[in-house]
Amino acid sequence: MGKNLVILGAGCAGTMVANKLRKRLHRDEWTITIIDKDDRHVYQPGLLFIPFGIYQPEEIVRSRSEFIARDIRFVIDEINHVDTEKQRVETMAGSYPYDQLIVATGVELAPGEIPGLMEGWQKVAFDFYTLPGAINLHKAMRTFKGGKLVLNIAEFPFKCPVAPLEFVYMADAYFTERGMRDAVEIHFVTPLPGAFTKPKASAFFSRLIADKDIKITASFDLAEVDCAGRKIISAGGKSMDFDLLVSIPPNVGARYLVRSNIAMDEIGYVKTNKHTLEAEHHQNMWVLGDATTLPTSKAGSVAHFSAEIMVENFMRVLHGEAVRPDFDGHSNCFIETGFGKAALIDFNYDYEPLPGKFPLPGLGPFSLLGESKANHWGKMMFKWVYWNKLVTGEELPLEAQMSLAGKIQD
Ligand SMILES: Cc1cc2nc3c(=O)[nH]c(=O)nc-3n(C[C@H](O)[C@H](O)[C@H](O)COP(=O)(O)OP(=O)(O)OC[C@H]3O[C@@H](n4cnc5c(N)ncnc54)[C@H](O)[C@@H]3O)c2cc1C
């Protein structure tokens, strides 16, 4: 009897792992099925560039089918429920038994969780984490006459924790280039005590914020948005007015995970072994990408590095061997800083982002915790790498585990 591997979600993590495992599993033995609700794969790092008119929407959306190997069954349908006892996935129109399951359904935005936010959603309060949001925000930016632009992070964790910083750095460049920077106050309002989670990176990003005359308000726990009065209000009763609100609303896991009692709680993430990528409380289940509880960034780079480790562990399980705790939380990310420059961070569970050169020690060409034009070109070239190498499941010349080579430690 053939066996079934079912992969939930054909985004960054699901597509990549499907293609990687198709190369490793015998076709006669294993059928691979991947399920997603639509056939539109969005290159999400490109969403950052839409509000500034740098990318057009059609440049960052491709058909998912283009990137899923032919001998993988691609089902377009909404996942409704997973019965973990019977090992079966229910979609709106079908039912799929599994021997092994990979959960890779990412996160969704939940603006409705913040009282008042929906009243001005996509009218005075915008997001750039979805394609429609980024397109609407582009229109709002283009017609903005000046005033107070507030970027507010509602709560942690959320995907790509550097993207809000990139947004305010790029807004500074955008309004400068349009000759109206003096007419725009840019505010970065975060629940964190500083610009970022890790001390060295936080100090670096704070310096850039100060250099660009962006105002920062830290430790602001959003309680409510008054869209009519154009104010955000914190749990402690502080309020800040805005003319244009760019919101990072709460991120939650897919709702079927909560309905199926797979998620840890109502927020919807699946408790994941942070070193092996197995689901902690469910048999024959693995978790990848933003749906996990890994204590590192929710980022495509993490999906990539952890998928490499997961695939090896998956093969070990099939061969009756023990899994290995090899995933070290490796994450890296280019951070666009405006005016044709970017920074880069590379870190893991044990090491915070450090300065230095990457990937070649001493040579780079990329600078860690430093701005450069080379970093910017690295960021822009990544779109090609994403479509042509990453989601197709090819090996990239980057180690899954973080290396200290080229990094400067105190
Ligand atoms: C603005 C922005 C900028 C970013 N920049 C970077 C960056 O520079 N570098 C970086 O590493 N990462 C970046 N990221 C983060 C990166 O895009 C995500 O971490 C990555 O996409 C996670 O992959 P995933 O497969 O877990 O989730 P996704 O790629 O979001 O895929 C999840 C899939 O599950 C599907 N799905 C969900 N629920 C259901 C359901 N019920 N039924 C059927 N299908 C379902 C969705 O349709 C989706 O296709 C950025 C993200 C954003 C929003």
The ligand as an ORCA input file, in Angstrom:
! r2SCAN-3c Opt
* xyz 0 1
  C       5.894     42.557      4.259
  C       6.670     41.311      4.507
  C       8.029     41.291      4.284
  C       8.771     40.142      4.528
  N      10.114     40.157      4.283
  C      10.845     39.061      4.545
  C      12.240     39.046      4.295
  O      12.815     40.033      3.812
  N      12.948     37.924      4.594
  C      12.338     36.819      5.126
  O      13.017     35.827      5.395
  N      10.999     36.794      5.356
  C      10.250     37.875      5.079
  N       8.888     37.863      5.296
  C       8.285     36.705      5.978
  C       8.032     35.533      5.042
  O       7.317     35.944      3.910
  C       7.245     34.475      5.829
  O       7.942     34.196      7.018
  C       7.103     33.197      5.006
  O       6.275     33.438      3.908
  C       6.523     32.082      5.875
  O       6.229     30.974      5.091
  P       5.001     30.030      5.447
  O       4.992     28.986      4.396
  O       5.026     29.644      6.871
  O       3.716     30.961      5.293
  P       3.095     31.535      3.947
  O       4.150     31.735      2.934
  O       2.290     32.716      4.353
  O       2.147     30.365      3.416
  C       1.041     29.897      4.141
  C       0.047     29.339      3.139
  O      -1.000     28.647      3.836
  C      -2.207     28.879      3.128
  N      -3.332     28.667      4.047
  C      -3.515     29.230      5.272
  N      -4.661     28.770      5.815
  C      -5.221     27.924      4.906
  C      -6.412     27.151      4.906
  N      -7.273     27.133      5.911
  N      -6.670     26.400      3.804
  C      -5.807     26.387      2.748
  N      -4.660     27.093      2.707
  C      -4.380     27.854      3.779
  C      -2.100     30.333      2.661
  O      -2.946     30.591      1.554
  C      -0.621     30.436      2.305
  O      -0.377     30.191      0.949
  C       8.113     38.979      5.011
  C       6.741     38.978      5.205
  C       6.007     40.136      4.957
  C       4.516     40.119      5.158
*
